Amino acid sequence: MYKKTPFFLGILFVIFIISLPHAYAAGDPFHNGANCVDCHDVTGTNYCGNTAFIACDLNTPNSGVRPVRFFNDTGPNSLADGDTNYDGPCEVCHTNTKHHRNDGAGLSPHFEGQVCTTCHLHSKRFEAPFKQLHKTHLYDPKGSVIEDIENKTEQQICMECHERFPVGGNFADGLPIATTTACDTCHSPEGLVNGSAMAKANTFAGIYEADGLALKPGNEKWCVSCHDEDNAVIKATPAPNIAGKDLDSDGVYDYGYYVTGHKIDCLECHDPLKNHIDGEHRTYDSSLGNHQEGYRLRSKNGRALIMPRPLKGYTLNDAPLCTACHPSDEVLGAGATNNERKADMSHTNFISRGTSQGVYSGEYGLHARHYVMDFPSYLPEADSDYDGARDSNINCTTCHNVHGARNSRMIRSGELMNHPHVSNPDPGFDFIYYTKSPDTFTAEYPAPQGTYKVYAWITEAYNRAIKVPYIINTSAGPVTLYLNQKVNEMISLNKPAVLANDGRWNMLGTYTFGQTGSIVISTQDASGVVVADAVFFEDTVGQNDLVVEHAEAVLDAPQAWKTFTDPQPGYGSTVYNGSLRYVYEVLVDPYADIQDTIGLQFQRGVGGFMNPEYCGGCHSQISNYGRVVKTYPMVLGAYAVPNIVTPSTRRIELIARVMHHNNSIQSVTIDLSPIGINDSSAAMAYSGQEQLATLDGGSTVQGRDLYNLFVTVPNTISDNLYRLEVTAIDTDGVSSKNHILLYAAQDGEIVIDDSESEFIGNWYLYDTSVDQFGPGLHYKDISDGSAKAVYRPNIPENGEYYVFAWWSEASAQWRPTNAPFVVNHARGSETLLVDQTTNGPGGGKWNCLGGPYQFNKGTDGYIEINDNANHKWIVADAMKFVPAGSVASCQ
């Protein structure tokens, strides 16, 4: 309650404020966002005996105007005397606190009988001492670190860490905070991060931002201070190690989250408000369908990973937590049909040839092949909760360990966050990278003098090099051809090349040779197994044809070349005359970075590739897979700041996060034509590498480059959603695309997409509608109304708003005519039955539901869509709240 203050009393009030340990002006923000005059009244117009200029009535944020009695420092009519009147200055407002709520409830007595200001100092604006620290340890949404806290007295709780009660002095070990070991059990002092030292250093500053949803700068590795080799033990449960391993004890981690894992802030994927201090490594069970809660994951587009993944076709948003950064077209391929996606190998590194058994018909991108899996008769392929029973279609985490792996980047191995309660985790896949040998090996075939047509015999296989130099030493000088010895693949090197054909003579050309003529097969620039079989010289003049077999070739390093003898020579053999020589000129390096490799391979092995929970679950026998690594740019994410354009906010920044292993980005452009700027390839400027701060104030480069462009959006665009396509192209001409979603609205409008809403019940994601708002929409088959979509705006000030909804267009065959939209406003609740068919208001646009409705400041008001409708599928897409003063009416 605000009152006008007479001048002379105002002077006294200023003197009173200045006399405090810290001076505050009357308008300064004070306790819980209030200021001095919210509690103090110096007019004296309604004297009720209160001391310290405490007003007789306070306008509380939760309970309206309440009478206040404050006559004494302690006892009756003090700050919080605890009697049933609850009329002390502290008590009248405390309706939502953990202690001394004005309805008599609360977590514990909380120092009953002590003066509030003993701990909550006026000079500190009444803030609780160690506010975040005690919240984190006692009643954070993640859970209390104290076992059975509900059944312990306050004294028992405090003395878990402190040496006496009421709290004071040292910790339970008798030492002050600087040297106490009381933190060590939960905050491991060794490992990647000294969690104990970090906890002490942040005792006063806090770890999290005020909202509890983000880590403060410099604290990005806070999570691994528990989840490392020297892991924390809380409620008798060790925190699973995700930081990784230092295999040779040299102080450098050889693999782990910050080495071979994602390396991003843990809270980009995990929700810090979900309970995970519960004595369990994880709580996901496929029968419960609680994957998001079990792994404590954030929502992207309204969901995290769909687990268990249903056996009914596929949608790209089965894995929204992954596709939020990894564009699905760059991993699964692009195309309107499943077969088009499976056949698109333009970017994925994971491919396979068809087999003689007909398992695969032709070449497929196996990312798409396994993810799409368009065979409805198939049983579940994956064991999503590792209980020994297959229960789900394949999803990203079936093959990838997002926390890193011992053998390569995130190809699943079991050491980090694998099966719960397993002391000897399964290694998962045997996956290796090839690196090139520093040596070059050659096999030289002598050529006869004269002019000859030259042929080479090729024996193909999956592990052959695709770039084998054949150096033809003619009388006019050397000529180099590059042959592809791998299975039916052609390369383009802007040099003469010959397509390999298996088990036959392949013509290299016609050449004239002198006395020292020869054909040299070299491993220079090759990337796999190089084969030296026979060479055929066909005489163009006489009848002096000549075949030179590998045994007659001169080897520069005989020990490197091995001999292969065909076990079944003769008919059907692809080896000339039953044998050949080969050299494996690559090295196996399981820890190689992708930019240093020339190939990769999956291998069969005990407990490896054929593990029944992985490939062996479906494939009883399978050959090794190998291929050349192909790097390409990837636009991991793109966004606008701000992402809503209004008449008063036209200047925006467009930002793209681009990753490329070889750092060979040629250009990053964006198509601005959808917003009325006639530029379909506006160049975005390089603005630096994205950084991840570390505890010591340094930084770790994440391998993601940032590009930006400032744009003034024309005022001619209408209120709508705009999709701006970003394209990254590397120096090889390979491109990657993503998009920025930009909203245009009027000042004061609040737009909430379904990706920002809360969903109760089994709603489905759909992301291919031509008129959806944002990256997708949610839909639900009709039922009893228990499934709900909740849109909760954060209203800046009390006021009246019209409510609009967006849904995609569909016929009466698929949509209800009475979809319930429940508007919960300040004056009550109203249910609106909306026609979502094409005969209704129409899809792909904003449709007014009604109003104006009164909404109070904050998040108390909300819109709810439930599934109690009359036909087929109800849709929940976007909602918009428009101040009543900005539109004349809403029909």
Sequence and secondary structure as in RCSB ss.txt:
>XXXX:A:sequence
MYKKTPFFLGILFVIFIISLPHAYAAGDPFHNGANCVDCHDVTGTNYCGNTAFIACDLNTPNSGVRPVRFFNDTG
PNSLADGDTNYDGPCEVCHTNTKHHRNDGAGLSPHFEGQVCTTCHLHSKRFEAPFKQLHKTHLYDPKGSVIEDIE
NKTEQQICMECHERFPVGGNFADGLPIATTTACDTCHSPEGLVNGSAMAKANTFAGIYEADGLALKPGNEKWCVS
CHDEDNAVIKATPAPNIAGKDLDSDGVYDYGYYVTGHKIDCLECHDPLKNHIDGEHRTYDSSLGNHQEGYRLRSK
NGRALIMPRPLKGYTLNDAPLCTACHPSDEVLGAGATNNERKADMSHTNFISRGTSQGVYSGEYGLHARHYVMDF
PSYLPEADSDYDGARDSNINCTTCHNVHGARNSRMIRSGELMNHPHVSNPDPGFDFIYYTKSPDTFTAEYPAPQG
TYKVYAWITEAYNRAIKVPYIINTSAGPVTLYLNQKVNEMISLNKPAVLANDGRWNMLGTYTFGQTGSIVISTQD
ASGVVVADAVFFEDTVGQNDLVVEHAEAVLDAPQAWKTFTDPQPGYGSTVYNGSLRYVYEVLVDPYADIQDTIGL
QFQRGVGGFMNPEYCGGCHSQISNYGRVVKTYPMVLGAYAVPNIVTPSTRRIELIARVMHHNNSIQSVTIDLSPI
GINDSSAAMAYSGQEQLATLDGGSTVQGRDLYNLFVTVPNTISDNLYRLEVTAIDTDGVSSKNHILLYAAQDGEI
VIDDSESEFIGNWYLYDTSVDQFGPGLHYKDISDGSAKAVYRPNIPENGEYYVFAWWSEASAQWRPTNAPFVVNH
ARGSETLLVDQTTNGPGGGKWNCLGGPYQFNKGTDGYIEINDNANHKWIVADAMKFVPAGSVASCQ
>XXXX:A:secstr
      HHHHHHHHHHHHTSSS   TTSB GGG BGGGTB  S TT  S STTB SEEEETTTEEEE     SSS
TTSTT  STT  STTTTT SSSSSS TTS  SS  STTS GGGTS GGGTT  TTHHHHIIIII TT  SSTTGG
GS HHHHHTTTBSSSSS SSBTTS  TTT  TTTTTS SSSSS HHHHHHHTTTT SB TTSSSB TT TTSGGG
TSSTT  EETTEE    S B TTSSSS SBSTTTTS  S GGGTB TTS   SS S    TTTT HHHHTTB  B
TTBS  SS  SSS  GGGSHHHHTTS HHHHH   SSHHHHHH  SS S EE   TT SSSS EEHHHHHHH   
TT    B TT SSS  B   HHHHB TT  SSSSSB  TTSS STT SS     EEEEEEE S   EEEEE  SE
EEEEEEEE  BTTB S EEEEEEETTEEEEEEE  BTT     SS EE   TTEEEEEEEEEE TT EEEEE TT
  SEEEE  EEEEESSSS  EEE GGGSEESSTTT EEEE SS STT  SGGGEEEEEE EEE TT  GGG SEE
EEE  TTTTT TTTGGGT SS   EEE      EEEEEEEESSEEBTTB EEEEEEEEE TT  EEEEEE  GGG
T S TTEE EEEEEEEEE TTS EEEEEEEEEEEEEE  TT  SEEEEEEEEEEETTS EEEEEEEEEE  TT E
EE GGGSEEES  EEE   TT STT EEEEE  SS  EEEE   BSSSEEEEEEEEE    TTTS S EEEEEEE
TTEEEEEEE  STTTT SSEEEEEEEEEEE SBSS EEEEES  SSSEEEE EEEEEEGGGSS   
